């Protein structure tokens, strides 16, 4: 059965960089997936009154913002289509719209119909982070966070952040298409961040992967004074890792999530492609 991936492209107040198109195809080609690209344009409710219309011309500003959003969405879908024609990849596209506060929820609900969600990330794009967070915690699907401007290449060396938890185990299961195609897998356990279930949990996972015919090793690191998200990404990059797999930790608080330290660190400062699963 062929995998189906969905790429979500929120366009307000700032759209993804065009590099997201080639980065998305770098991921889908790795696992032989089809791609469905969704541009999420803004639909701003008109709450103006006579005074605001007279002083600020609010309705006109809303129309301009929505037009800019639609223009950005069309440009991104065209960039994705261009990449698809170059790589001969099966592609479908869609335009939808949502109020600013619900763009992430719209992506999460749509993502439930696919095997894998993709979303771009940029340090100055709060909507991209909001969408990524909504996908991780609301779609029920693994989500690959992609740097918005850095080129993504082959994902041959996969690094697993492992603490023996339920969400980490789910992330490993969700990453199976990438693990089966990896040239190397490194299981990394951070030993000074929280109590662990045992001293050999990384070795046990690596041995299980080797039993399945995969090339895997286990390593332990210490975060020290660094945030755990930074420590994991720095180590992954230092050993040549190209995809980091980890569980997304968060506790529901009405509609918001109180994020775990590693998850917060990743969503605040993404440095490489990361598959996150909750």
C-alpha positions in Angstrom: 0.0 0.0 0.0 1.4 3.3 -1.1 1.8 6.0 1.6 -0.1 9.3 1.2 1.5 12.5 2.6 -0.1 15.9 3.0 1.8 19.2 2.9 0.1 22.1 4.7 0.9 25.6 3.6 -0.6 28.3 5.9 -0.4 31.7 4.1 -1.2 34.3 6.7 0.3 36.6 8.0 3.3 35.1 6.3 3.6 32.2 3.8 6.3 29.6 3.7 9.4 30.1 1.6 9.3 28.5 -1.8 12.0 26.0 -0.6 9.3 24.1 1.2 8.3 22.6 -2.2 11.6 20.8 -2.9 11.9 19.9 0.8 8.5 18.2 0.8 9.5 16.1 -2.2 12.8 15.2 -0.6 10.8 13.6 2.2 8.0 12.0 0.1 10.5 10.5 -2.4 12.4 8.9 0.5 9.3 6.8 1.3 7.7 6.6 -2.1 4.6 8.6 -1.0 2.1 10.5 -3.0 1.6 14.2 -2.1 -1.4 16.3 -1.4 -0.6 20.0 -1.0 -3.1 22.2 0.9 -2.8 26.0 0.8 -4.6 27.4 3.9 -5.6 31.0 3.1 -7.0 33.4 5.6 -10.7 34.2 6.0 -10.8 37.3 8.3 -14.2 38.0 9.9 -15.4 41.5 9.3 -16.0 43.0 12.8 -15.8 46.6 11.6 -18.3 49.3 12.6 -19.0 52.6 11.0 -16.3 54.5 13.0 -13.5 51.9 12.3 -14.5 51.8 8.6 -14.3 55.6 8.4 -11.0 56.0 10.4 -9.1 52.9 9.4 -10.9 51.6 6.3 -10.9 48.2 7.9 -12.9 46.3 5.3 -10.4 47.4 2.6 -7.5 46.2 4.8 -9.2 42.9 5.3 -9.7 42.4 1.6 -6.0 43.3 0.9 -4.8 40.8 3.5 -7.0 38.0 2.1 -5.9 38.8 -1.4 -2.2 38.6 -0.3 -2.9 35.3 1.4 -4.5 33.8 -1.7 -1.7 35.1 -3.9 0.9 33.4 -1.6 -1.1 30.2 -1.6 -1.3 30.0 -5.4 2.5 30.7 -5.7 3.3 27.9 -3.3 1.0 25.4 -5.0 2.6 26.4 -8.3 6.1 25.8 -6.9 4.9 22.4 -5.6 3.4 21.5 -9.0 6.7 22.5 -10.7 8.7 20.1 -8.4 6.1 17.3 -9.0 6.5 17.6 -12.8 10.3 17.5 -12.5 10.3 14.4 -10.3 7.3 12.7 -11.9 5.5 12.5 -8.5 1.8 11.9 -8.0 0.4 15.3 -6.7 -3.0 16.7 -5.9 -3.6 20.2 -4.6 -6.3 22.0 -2.7 -7.0 25.6 -1.5 -9.1 26.1 1.6 -9.5 29.0 4.0 -9.9 29.5 7.8 -9.9 32.3 10.3 -6.4 33.3 11.6 -6.9 31.4 14.9 -8.1 28.2 13.3 -5.6 27.7 10.5 -3.8 25.0 12.6 -7.0 23.3 13.5 -8.0 23.2 9.9 -4.7 21.5 9.0 -5.1 19.0 11.8 -8.6 17.9 10.8 -7.5 17.5 7.1 -4.3 15.7 8.1 -6.3 12.8 9.6 -7.0 11.5 6.1 -3.3 10.9 5.3 -0.5 8.7 6.5 2.0 11.5 7.0 1.8 15.3 7.6 4.4 17.8 6.4 4.7 21.4 7.5 7.4 24.1 7.1 8.9 26.0 10.0 10.7 29.3 10.2 11.9 31.2 13.3 9.8 34.3 12.5 6.6 32.6 11.4 4.3 32.1 14.3 1.5 30.7 12.2 3.9 27.9 10.9 4.7 27.0 14.5 1.0 27.1 15.4 0.2 24.8 12.5 3.0 22.4 13.4 1.8 22.2 17.0 -1.8 21.6 15.9 -0.7 18.8 13.5 1.5 17.1 16.1 -1.2 17.1 18.8 -4.4 17.1 16.8 -4.0 15.1 13.6 -3.3 11.7 15.1 -0.6 11.3 12.4 3.2 11.6 12.4 4.3 15.1 11.4 7.6 16.0 9.7 8.7 19.5 10.5 10.8 20.9 7.7 13.2 23.9 7.8 11.6 26.6 5.7 14.8 27.8 3.9 17.5 25.1 4.4 17.6 22.4 1.7 16.6 18.9 2.8 18.5 16.1 1.1 18.6 12.3 1.6 17.4 11.1 4.9 19.7 8.1 5.2 20.9 8.5 8.8 18.0 8.5 11.1 18.4 9.4 14.8 15.8 8.3 17.4 15.4 10.3 20.6 14.6 7.4 23.0 13.5 7.5 26.7 11.3 4.4 26.7 8.1 6.3 26.9 4.8 5.6 25.2 5.0 8.6 22.9 8.6 7.7 22.0 7.5 4.2 21.1 4.7 5.5 19.0 7.1 7.8 17.2 9.4 4.8 16.4 6.4 2.9 15.0 5.2 5.9 12.9 8.8 6.3 11.5 8.9 2.8 10.2 8.9 3.8 6.5 12.0 5.9 7.1 13.7 3.4 9.3 13.3 0.6 6.8 15.0 2.7 4.2 17.7 4.2 6.4 21.4 3.4 5.9 22.1 4.0 9.6 20.0 4.4 12.7 21.3 5.9 16.0 19.3 5.5 19.1 20.1 8.5 21.5 19.2 8.6 25.1 19.7 11.7 27.2 20.7 10.5 30.7 20.6 13.7 32.8 17.2 15.1 31.9 14.8 12.9 33.9 14.7 9.5 35.5 14.7 6.7 32.9 13.2 3.2 33.0 16.6 1.5 33.0 20.2 2.0 32.0 20.0 -0.2 28.9 16.8 1.1 27.2 18.7 2.5 24.2 20.6 -0.7 23.7 17.4 -2.7 23.9 15.7 -0.7 21.2 18.8 -0.8 19.0 19.0 -4.6 19.4 15.4 -4.9 18.4 16.0 -2.9 15.3 19.0 -5.0 14.4 16.9 -8.2 14.9 14.6 -6.7 12.3 17.5 -6.5 9.9 18.3 -2.8 10.3 21.7 -1.3 11.0 21.4 0.4 14.4 23.5 1.5 17.4 22.8 3.1 20.8 24.4 6.1 22.3 23.9 8.1 25.5 24.5 11.8 25.9 24.1 14.4 28.6 22.3 17.7 28.0 24.2 19.6 30.7 23.2 23.2 30.8 21.7 23.1 27.3 17.9 22.8 26.6 17.2 19.2 25.8 15.8 20.1 22.3 19.0 21.9 21.5 21.2 19.0 22.8 19.4 16.5 20.7 19.6 18.5 17.5 23.2 19.4 18.1 24.2 15.8 18.6 22.2 14.7 15.6 23.9 17.2 13.4 27.3 16.4 14.8 27.1 12.7 14.0 25.7 13.4 10.5 22.0 12.6 11.3 19.6 13.7 8.7 16.2 13.0 10.3 15.4 13.1 14.1 12.5 11.0 15.3 11.0 11.9 18.6 7.7 11.8 20.6 5.8 15.0 21.1 5.1 15.6 24.8 2.2 17.8 25.8 -0.6 17.9 28.4 -4.0 19.2 27.3 -5.2 22.4 29.0 -8.6 23.2 27.5 -7.6 24.0 23.9 -3.9 24.8 24.6 -1.1 22.4 25.3 1.6 22.7 28.0 4.5 21.4 26.1 7.3 19.2 27.4 10.8 20.6 27.4 12.1 18.8 24.4 9.0 19.5 22.3 9.1 23.2 23.3 12.8 23.4 22.3 12.2 21.8 18.9 9.2 24.0 18.1 11.1 27.1 19.1 14.3 26.3 17.2 14.2 23.8 14.4 17.6 23.0 12.9 16.9 19.9 10.8 13.9 17.7 9.6 12.2 16.2 12.6 9.5 13.5 12.6 7.3 14.2 15.7 4.5 11.9 16.9 2.1 12.2 19.8 
